[in-house]
Structure formats: structure tokens, C-alpha cells
Amino acid sequence: MSASKSKTKITFIGAGSTVFMKNLVGDFLMRPALADATIALMDINPVRLEESAIIAGKLAESAGSKATIETHADQRGALAGADFVVVCFNIGGYDPCTITDFEVPKSHGLRQTIADTLGVGGIMRGLRTVPHLWSVCADMLELCPDAILLQYVNPMAINTWAITAKYPAIRQVGLCHSVQGTAEELAHDLGIDPTTLRYRSAGINHMAFYLEFEQRMEDGTYRDLYPELLEGYRSGAFPKRPKNPRCPNKVRYEMLTRLGYFVTESSEHFSEYVPYFIKEGREDLIEKFGIPLDEYPKRCIAQIERWQTQAEKLKSAEKLEIKATHEYASEIINSVCTGEPSVIYGNVRNTGLITSLPDGCAVEVPCLVDHNGLQPTYVGELPPQLTALIRTNVNVQELTVQALLTEKREHIYHAAMMDPHTAAELDLDQIWALVDQLIAAHGEWLPEWVRN
């Protein structure tokens, strides 16, 4: 933000994601430095955009803020003069695209849990999503070239890699809540205050690992928490009862016993990134580890059913309660605007940050944030077993990004054949047939070069 500009402009592309927008705007309004910010909301759905505008306005009133709330149906109008751009859309939505990403693979005997990051579901989602992110980047270069892009869209690693490969001038970071969220979950299992934790995580989005996980003691020393986590799992004490009874979180603890490190993304996600847990004819594995098949569609249906009631309550309320979340967006914006330093975990281009992973891929590492913007920190070499496992996912991401950059359809098949879960379940002819059917089913949601 230039020194001559007094008000910060934060643009939301995909502001019809009203619950997420509400959480982030609430975070912004709790920051004194953003009390008079301009918040520009943009969405292609006029009904959801209007709902978001009403709720954002009520949040500003409830906070006693002088923030200005704008609405835009046009992306370029929303981006003009922006200092920060938050992207939070889902191209194709639940119906039809998420349904397609689950039902078509299922008809080929390939079962999934979330299907938004890797596997054939993640590949298709990346093909649908990246062209729209590139459109945002192209407009940003023209209308707000110094703005920072805060990208909250899955598949995060594919998106980040594609953005940094085609638009390296864009100041961007991919943001997820898995690192800080999992730390809180583990603190709950351990029965300790999460504010006493000290940890260091690195890897790729949804497959990063806590390289250290410690607790600060009253005398100022630190104790390694890994032995207690291992003992708790082996004794049956961990994981404790989860918030979602369908997701008991056993997969990550099992992987801790095998790898020696705890992965930051949930068990329901992780179970489909590897070939060990979802297998045809092995219902014993599904039951043993509590694998929630078709979990993401169930969440989508519940959210849709819940939203109408929730929307009316929010719109009719005279005052809205504002609670801080653990999302990084407000922390980043506050640090850039005020110079107050913070450390977040962000997804950025690998420029030698993790030396055991390919240059150019998208890595998730600690980032210092201050007046200078986002400054990723050096991690070095990961333990060899973590590097080996992460590379199996990077292969899929790289081939999907290459398909998008070169517009060569054959790389879509290559990405699918390299996916650990898909390759463990289907032979090559089955994989080719599945990709063909997914492309046909998605139709115009995919770029023209894919369909042709």
C-alpha cells in the first residue's frame, strides 16, 4: 500500500462464500489498522452477493467500524486499486461438479473422501479452477499490480504452482488453516493449553509435517511432545472423541507410528493421498481407521441445508457477534499495513526453501510478514521418508500444472496414472477411461483445450 493512500482496500473474489467471508471480515474489523478499510465484495451470484453485503454491513455496524462495504458484479471493478485480494471460490460448486468428481470415479470402483486436493477429483478441480485464478492475476497486473493475493482455493498446491509459474510477478500466498488447526487438535488430545506449543512445520499443502512439536514449560524449557502422542495412540487414549463422529482421526496417528512425524492435514484428507487405507475389498481397513468415504459431499449437503436458516438469522439480527478465527488473512494484512511482524504458514514457490523438493513446486513453509510483505523462510532438507512420500503427490501436481501450461491433454492422464490412490485401485485402461468420462461429464466447466 502506498504511503499516500490512507484507506486499505480489501477485495473478495467469490464473496458469495458468505460464511467464510463473514469470518474473515470479522477478523479484519477487529484490527484497529483496518477499522476504516474499504471491503469490496464480488461474486457472480447476485443473491449470495446481496446476502454477503448485508451481513458484512451488519458486522461493521456491530464493531462500530467506519469500514466501507462495496459490491461488484464485475471482477475488474472490484480489483481496481485493491491492496489485498482474497480469493475464495469453488468453480462448478457442489452441483454439478463435486457430484461428478465423486460419482464418476465411484462407477469405476474408485472411492474418495474429499477429492479436492489430489487424485482424479483434485486434478479435475485444478483444471476447472486455475484458468479463473489466472484471470484474476491478469486483471491484478493491470489494475492493482502491487496488491497481495491471498488465495484460499483448493487444490491449493496445484493453484499456487500454476500462479507462480505463469504470473511470477504477482505477490501471492496460498493459505490454509491445517497447520494451526491441527496444533490445536493435538493440544486437545494432550490436555494442554495450545498457547504453550512451539512447533515448526514444512512440506506441501495438506502434506506438511511437524518437524518439531514441543511444549514450553514454566521454567522456560521445552519438552518434546512426540513421545506422549505415540504413547497415547498406542494405549488407545488418543485420538480423543472428535467433533465430527464420522472422522475419528486415526489415520494420522497411524502414520506417526510409521514415519515418526505428524501430518498437518486431517485423516479424512490424508487417507486418499496415499495407497494404504482405501482399498477395494478391504472393508476391514475402512472400519479399523474410520475412513469417511464420500465425506465432502455429505458436508456440502449439510451446509446447503443449514445455510437458508442461518442466512435469515444473520440478515434479521440487529447485531452480530464477532469472534476471532485462526485464519491468517487479517494477521497478514495487519502486519503489512502496520509493520508489526508475524509468522504464518503459507504456500509459496519453492526457491530453494525445501532443498529436497523440486525447485518451482509449491511448498508450505513458515513466512515472516511485515511492511516488506511475505518473506518465506529457509527449511532445508526434510527427513528422507517425508521427502519420498511428498514427492508422490508433487508428481501429480506437476503434471496437472504442465497440462494447464502447455494445454496438452495427455498430461491429464499422466497425472491420474501417477496418483498413489488411483494407481493402487485401477489399471491403466481403467484410468484412461475414467479420465475420458470425467472430461465428458464436466463439459464446459473445463477449458476448451481439455474438451477438444
C-alpha positions, 0 to 999 in steps of 0.5 A: 500500500502506498504511503499516500493512500490512507484507506486499505482496500480489501477485495473478495473474489467469490464473496458469495462464500458468505460464511467464510467471508463473514469470518474473515471480515470479522477478523479484519474489523477487529484490527484497529489498522483496518477499522476504516478499510474499504471491503469490496465484495464480488461474486457472480451470484447476485443473491449470495452477493446481496446476502454477503453485503448485508451481513458484512454491513451488519458486522461493521455496524456491530464493531462500530467500524467506519469500514466501507462495504462495496459490491461488484458484479464485475471482477475488474471493478472490484480489483481496481486499486485493491491492496489485498485480494482474497480469493475464495471460490469453488468453480462448478460448486457442489452441483454439478461438479463435486457430484461428478468428481465423486460419482464418476470415479465411484462407477469405476470402483474408485472411492474418495473422501474429499477429492479436492486436493489430489487424485482424479477429483483434485486434478479435475478441480485444478483444471476447472479452477486455475484458468479463473485464478489466472484471470484474476492475476491478469486483471491484478497486473493491470489494475492493482499490480502491487496488491497481495493475493491471498488465495484460499482455493483448493487444490491449493498446491496445484493453484499456487504452482500454476500462479507462480509459474505463469504470473511470477510477478504477482505477490501471492500466498496460498493459505490454509488453516491445517497447520494451526488447526491441527496444533490445536487438535493435538493440544486437545488430545494432550490436555494442554493449553495450545498457547504453550506449543512451539512447533515448526512445520514444512512440506506441501499443502495438506502434506506438511509435517511437524518437524518439531512439536514441543511444549514450553514449560514454566521454567522456560524449557521445552519438552518434546511432545512426540513421545506422549502422542505415540504413547497415547495412540498406542494405549488407545487414549488418543485420538480423543472423541472428535467433533465430527463422529464420522472422522475419528482421526486415526489415520494420522496417528497411524502414520506417526507410528510409521514415519515418526512425524505428524501430518498437518492435514486431517485423516479424512484428507490424508487417507486418499493421498496415499495407497494404504487405507482405501482399498477395494475389498478391504472393508476391514481397513475402512472400519479399523481407521474410520475412513469417511468415504464420500465425506465432502459431499455429505458436508456440502449437503449439510451446509446447503441445508443449514445455510437458508436458516442461518442466512435469515438469522444473520440478515434479521439480527440487529447485531452480530457477534464477532469472534476471532478465527485462526485464519491468517488473512487479517494477521497478514494484512495487519502486519503489512499495513502496520509493520508489526511482524508475524509468522504464518504458514503459507504456500509459496514457490519453492526457491530453494526453501525445501532443498529436497523438493523440486525447485518451482513446486509449491511448498508450505513453509513458515513466512515472516510478514511485515511492511516488506510483505511475505518473506518465506523462510529457509527449511532445508532438507526434510527427513528422507521418508517425508521427502519420498512420500511428498514427492508422490503427490508433487508428481501429480501436481506437476503434471496437472500444472504442465497440462494447464501450461502447455494445454496438452491433454495427455498430461491429464492422464499422466497425472491420474496414472501417477496418483498413489490412490488411483494407481493402487485401485485401477489399471491403466485402461481403467484410468484412461477411461475414467479420465475420458468420462470425467472430461465428458461429464464436466463439459464446459466447466473445463477449458476448451483445450481439455474438451477438444 
